[in-house]
Amino acid sequence: MNRSPIIALDFPAPDDALGFLDNMPSGLWVKVGMELYLQNGPDIVGRLKDRGHAVFLDLKLHDIPNTVGRAMEGLARVGADMVNVHAAGGSEMMRRALDGLDAGTPAGRKRPALIAVTQLTSTGEEQMNHEQGIPGRLMDSVVRYSRLADMSGLDGVVCSVHEASAIRDACGEEFLKVTPGIRLADGDTHDQKRIATPADAGRAGSTHIVVGRAITRAADPAAAYETVKQQWEEG
Ligand SMILES: O=c1ccn([C@@H]2O[C@H](COP(=O)(O)O)[C@@H](O)[C@H]2O)c(=O)[nH]1
């Protein structure tokens, strides 16, 4: 299967992101997150699309339903292929996000896929229990949020590789399982708690993997990208 890892462009400025991509293959899946978007505005999305990349705009909206719905109506015009919210915002917020995207997507253009963050991959079970006050297993929380996102009409979720197969059982094969927290064997964990290798992701049924520092901070990012892609395909 031909799979494209999503490269997290966690850079401070468009020139850093575009300069990085100059030395990478064409036609990639890339992710624009808060660091790049909030400091530089929406133009970066169009510039990446003009260069032939698919764009996941990772802003993780979480607010009252009206605010998120109206924000999504505006974001639909920015031209990303995938956008997201936090499932913790609830079913009404997620439905309003979807309605906003439908309303804002220009005629003739495909609505961006809408996915929901379940539990961040930097969150562990103990932190969830004691800081968020959610008792029980983290797996159960992730699956519960996934079902809620599914029932709200969303296209998928952000989760870790460790929950991907349980989500497939709960929400089906087609439901997107977008999994950050990817590390090559012996790679630095950084601030992530629920990590896995690209091969683990292949076996668990991740539909997309998100890879930042393991590629962007590698001595040879193009070689690291190929390694991640190959290991995912073989997993
Ligand atoms: O649960 C989540 C949701 C989003 N992310 C984002 O993915 C990348 C991961 O970067 P690495 O350098 O590979 O750790 C980053 O942009 C996060 O904002 C996530 O890690 N976990």
The ligand as an SDF file (V2000), in Angstrom:
LIG
                    3D

 21 22  0  0  0  0  0  0  0  0999 V2000
   -2.6160   14.3300   20.2190 O   0  0  0  0  0  0  0  0  0  0  0  0
   -1.8810   15.0120   19.4870 C   0  0  0  0  0  0  0  0  0  0  0  0
   -2.3780   15.9150   18.5700 C   0  0  0  0  0  0  0  0  0  0  0  0
   -1.5200   16.6080   17.7650 C   0  0  0  0  0  0  0  0  0  0  0  0
   -0.1840   16.4370   17.8570 N   0  0  0  0  0  0  0  0  0  0  0  0
    0.6980   17.2220   16.9440 C   0  0  0  0  0  0  0  0  0  0  0  0
    1.4690   16.3090   16.1480 O   0  0  0  0  0  0  0  0  0  0  0  0
    2.7950   16.7700   16.0340 C   0  0  0  0  0  0  0  0  0  0  0  0
    3.7280   15.7530   16.6190 C   0  0  0  0  0  0  0  0  0  0  0  0
    5.0570   16.2300   16.5710 O   0  0  0  0  0  0  0  0  0  0  0  0
    6.3060   15.3170   17.0040 P   0  0  0  0  0  0  0  0  0  0  0  0
    7.4730   16.2270   16.8130 O   0  0  0  0  0  0  0  0  0  0  0  0
    6.3190   14.1410   16.0500 O   0  0  0  0  0  0  0  0  0  0  0  0
    6.1150   14.8960   18.4200 O   0  0  0  0  0  0  0  0  0  0  0  0
    2.8710   18.1400   16.7090 C   0  0  0  0  0  0  0  0  0  0  0  0
    2.6890   19.1160   15.7120 O   0  0  0  0  0  0  0  0  0  0  0  0
    1.6770   18.1440   17.6450 C   0  0  0  0  0  0  0  0  0  0  0  0
    1.1090   19.4200   17.7880 O   0  0  0  0  0  0  0  0  0  0  0  0
    0.3240   15.5620   18.7640 C   0  0  0  0  0  0  0  0  0  0  0  0
    1.5530   15.3760   18.8860 O   0  0  0  0  0  0  0  0  0  0  0  0
   -0.5490   14.8530   19.5460 N   0  0  0  0  0  0  0  0  0  0  0  0
  1  2  2  0
  2  3  1  0
  2 21  1  0
  3  4  2  0
  4  5  1  0
  5  6  1  0
  5 19  1  0
  6  7  1  0
  6 17  1  0
  7  8  1  0
  8  9  1  0
  8 15  1  0
  9 10  1  0
 10 11  1  0
 11 12  2  0
 11 13  1  0
 11 14  1  0
 15 16  1  0
 15 17  1  0
 17 18  1  0
 19 20  2  0
 19 21  1  0
M  END
$$$$
